[in-house]
């Protein structure tokens, strides 16, 4: 997967575990950014990130 800039992602290989992980991290990051822009509390967003990193 290559990142070309905000919102522009090209998947290189759908079968690669590294690419799937990168896609997951980008999706999580975008989701957190959308929630932050919508006014979700920073502590709640931190809890999402912490939970994700622990699993």
Secondary structure, 3 states (H helix, E strand, C coil): CEEEECCEEECCCCCCHHHHHHHHHHHHHHHHHHHHHCCCCHHHHHHHHHHHHHC
